[in-house]
Amino acid sequence: MFNLLAQAAAPAQNLWQTVMMIGVAVVFFYFILWRPEKKRRKSMETKRSSMQKGDQVTAMGIIGKVVKIDEMTITISTGGDTKIEILKAAVTDVTPATAK
């Protein structure tokens, strides 16, 4: 009799353990991956939106000074008469002109 009750409870216990392990994995990925990435993206978006003419930016390893800002792109001067138009999303670092 007790053996039958133990066998009947085993599948429910295995299901509960599986659900708990999936829950632990989701919480782990949230705190280790998603949350820090969301903070980093928000910080970078704030930097990109606060860009002004004269700021120094780095994009894909290219360093230049912001000359013109459009809705989706910026134009940077890399020295001399060289100007490059790049996407705002490609900017990886912004140094304000006053911080130099």
C-alpha positions as CSV (number, residue, x, y, z in Angstrom):
1,M,0.0,0.0,0.0
2,F,2.7,2.5,1.0
3,N,4.7,1.5,-2.1
4,L,1.8,2.4,-4.4
5,L,1.5,5.9,-2.7
6,A,5.2,6.5,-3.1
7,Q,5.1,5.6,-6.8
8,A,2.1,7.9,-7.3
9,A,3.9,10.9,-5.6
10,A,7.2,10.4,-7.6
11,P,6.1,12.0,-10.9
12,A,4.7,15.1,-9.1
13,Q,7.9,15.5,-7.2
14,N,10.0,15.2,-10.4
15,L,7.8,17.9,-12.0
16,W,8.2,20.2,-9.1
17,Q,12.0,19.8,-9.1
18,T,12.1,20.6,-12.9
19,V,9.9,23.7,-12.4
20,M,12.2,24.9,-9.6
21,M,15.4,24.3,-11.6
22,I,13.9,26.3,-14.6
23,G,12.9,29.1,-12.2
24,V,16.4,29.2,-10.7
25,A,17.9,29.3,-14.2
26,V,15.6,32.2,-15.2
27,V,16.5,34.2,-12.1
28,F,20.2,33.5,-12.6
29,F,20.1,34.7,-16.3
30,Y,18.2,37.8,-15.3
31,F,20.7,39.0,-12.6
32,I,23.8,37.9,-14.5
33,L,23.0,38.7,-18.1
34,W,19.8,40.7,-18.8
35,R,19.9,43.3,-16.0
36,P,23.5,44.4,-16.5
37,E,23.1,44.5,-20.3
38,K,19.9,46.6,-19.9
39,K,21.8,49.1,-17.7
40,R,24.7,49.3,-20.1
41,R,22.4,49.9,-23.1
42,K,20.5,52.6,-21.2
43,S,23.7,54.3,-20.2
44,M,25.1,54.3,-23.8
45,E,21.8,55.6,-25.1
46,T,21.9,58.5,-22.7
47,K,25.5,59.3,-23.8
48,R,24.5,59.2,-27.5
49,S,21.4,61.4,-27.0
50,S,23.5,64.0,-25.1
51,M,26.2,64.4,-27.8
52,Q,26.9,67.9,-29.0
53,K,29.1,69.4,-31.7
54,G,32.7,69.5,-30.6
55,D,32.5,66.2,-28.5
56,Q,35.1,63.6,-29.2
57,V,33.6,60.2,-30.1
58,T,34.8,56.7,-30.8
59,A,33.0,54.6,-33.3
60,M,34.3,51.2,-34.6
61,G,37.8,52.2,-33.5
62,I,37.7,55.6,-35.3
63,I,38.2,58.6,-33.1
64,G,36.8,62.0,-34.3
65,K,35.2,65.2,-33.3
66,V,31.4,65.7,-33.9
67,V,30.8,68.2,-36.6
68,K,27.1,67.6,-37.5
69,I,24.3,65.7,-35.7
70,D,21.3,64.4,-37.6
71,E,18.4,62.2,-36.5
72,M,20.1,58.8,-37.1
73,T,23.6,59.8,-38.1
74,I,26.5,62.0,-37.1
75,T,29.3,63.5,-39.1
76,I,32.7,63.4,-37.5
77,S,36.0,65.0,-38.5
78,T,39.0,62.7,-38.1
79,G,41.6,65.4,-38.8
80,G,42.3,67.8,-41.6
81,D,39.5,67.9,-44.2
82,T,38.4,64.3,-43.6
83,K,34.8,63.9,-42.5
84,I,32.9,60.6,-42.0
85,E,29.2,60.1,-41.6
86,I,28.3,57.3,-39.2
87,L,25.3,55.9,-37.5
88,K,24.7,57.1,-33.9
89,A,24.2,53.5,-32.9
90,A,27.9,52.8,-33.9
91,V,29.2,55.2,-31.3
92,T,30.9,53.4,-28.4
93,D,32.3,56.2,-26.4
94,V,31.5,59.9,-26.0
95,T,33.9,62.4,-24.4
96,P,32.3,65.9,-23.8
97,A,34.3,68.8,-25.2
98,T,34.5,70.4,-21.7
99,A,36.1,67.3,-20.1
100,K,39.3,67.6,-22.1
